[in-house]
Amino acid sequence: MPEIELSAGTIDYVDTGGDGPVMVLAHGLGFDESVWAEIVAGLRPDFRVLVPVMPLGSHRRPMHPDADLSAHGIAALLAEFMDRLDLRDVTLVQNDTGTAQLLVGVRDERIGRLVLTSCEALDNYPPGIQGKLLDLASRIPGGLFLLLQSFRFPALARMPFALGGMTNKRLPRELIARWYGPLLRDRAIRRDFTKFCDSVDRRCYLKAARNLSSFTRPALVAWGAEDRMMPPATGRRLAELLPEAHYVEIPHARTLVPFDNPAALTAELRRFVMENPLPGEN
């Protein structure tokens, strides 16, 4: 994988190359680029697809000790990534965490189209049982470390109050090990993860929602139809705040929409781009 030095540290990223429309896929907390693997495969013939490995727990390179890894800090890194690679008219796709929303009205000049798929939004933060459990653990000394130990055991990770509640599909053992291995092995990665968890602002996305009406470019809200952690009602409310948004529900999918139903999400992304061409696109 190529790598790029950003202000917070070095990150890896996927880049399929090519001269098609640019699509940047942003993963959530505790995941990496692999959650988008089937989407990348489905889009790469016609798009330049990039997936930065954000410092959200499954990254392999620790960030600088003084890096801002709050939700706003992660959003700023996403903007910096697009700046450094001079990506223009980006279709930015966010899943799970809601950090892409924090760029709207602040650093959204490179975003030509915005796609939000089952993510934190409005008053649903921390989201669901999983988010509230993580928030509670982060407030207890040693709580996060103890919580993370459960991911050594796939059976526990697949429980409804953990990863199992975020997906309809059975999670393979190797994916659980890939996503949580860095956290279990590397103290510096745990430090980065803890920084994000410790910086939770419960009103973060409610405040960000004030800017959504300023995003008059095309937007798609593609929500997991069976999501319990990020309920479809939240997605519908979110779409109502974006002036040019179209709302769809992805069948047979919970929070990890790109993992649960990649074919349906890929089809929606293709349709969205085709129906909303930007100046200069063929």
Rosetta blueprint (number, residue, H / E / L):
1 M L
2 P L
3 E E
4 I E
5 E E
6 L E
7 S L
8 A L
9 G E
10 T E
11 I E
12 D E
13 Y E
14 V E
15 D E
16 T L
17 G L
18 G L
19 D L
20 G L
21 P L
22 V E
23 M E
24 V E
25 L E
26 A E
27 H L
28 G L
29 L L
30 G L
31 F L
32 D L
33 E H
34 S H
35 V H
36 W H
37 A H
38 E H
39 I H
40 V H
41 A H
42 G H
43 L H
44 R L
45 P L
46 D L
47 F L
48 R E
49 V E
50 L E
51 V E
52 P E
53 V L
54 M L
55 P L
56 L L
57 G L
58 S L
59 H L
60 R L
61 R L
62 P L
63 M L
64 H L
65 P L
66 D L
67 A L
68 D L
69 L L
70 S L
71 A H
72 H H
73 G H
74 I H
75 A H
76 A H
77 L H
78 L H
79 A H
80 E H
81 F H
82 M H
83 D H
84 R H
85 L L
86 D L
87 L L
88 R L
89 D L
90 V E
91 T E
92 L E
93 V E
94 Q E
95 N E
96 D E
97 T L
98 G L
99 T H
100 A H
101 Q H
102 L H
103 L H
104 V L
105 G L
106 V L
107 R L
108 D L
109 E L
110 R L
111 I E
112 G E
113 R E
114 L E
115 V E
116 L E
117 T E
118 S E
119 C E
120 E L
121 A E
122 L L
123 D L
124 N E
125 Y L
126 P L
127 P L
128 G H
129 I H
130 Q H
131 G H
132 K H
133 L H
134 L H
135 D H
136 L H
137 A H
138 S H
139 R L
140 I L
141 P L
142 G L
143 G H
144 L H
145 F H
146 L H
147 L H
148 L H
149 Q H
150 S H
151 F H
152 R H
153 F L
154 P H
155 A H
156 L H
157 A H
158 R L
159 M L
160 P L
161 F L
162 A L
163 L H
164 G H
165 G H
166 M H
167 T L
168 N L
169 K L
170 R L
171 L L
172 P L
173 R H
174 E H
175 L H
176 I H
177 A H
178 R H
179 W H
180 Y H
181 G H
182 P H
183 L H
184 L H
185 R H
186 D L
187 R H
188 A H
189 I H
190 R H
191 R H
192 D H
193 F H
194 T H
195 K H
196 F H
197 C H
198 D H
199 S L
200 V L
201 D L
202 R L
203 R L
204 C H
205 Y H
206 L H
207 K H
208 A H
209 A H
210 R H
211 N H
212 L H
213 S H
214 S H
215 F L
216 T L
217 R L
218 P L
219 A E
220 L E
221 V E
222 A E
223 W E
224 G E
225 A L
226 E L
227 D L
228 R L
229 M L
230 M L
231 P L
232 P H
233 A H
234 T H
235 G H
236 R H
237 R H
238 L H
239 A H
240 E H
241 L H
242 L L
243 P L
244 E L
245 A E
246 H E
247 Y E
248 V E
249 E E
250 I E
251 P L
252 H L
253 A L
254 R L
255 T L
256 L L
257 V H
258 P H
259 F H
260 D H
261 N L
262 P H
263 A H
264 A H
265 L H
266 T H
267 A H
268 E H
269 L H
270 R H
271 R H
272 F H
273 V H
274 M H
275 E H
276 N L
277 P L
278 L L
279 P L
280 G L
281 E L
282 N L
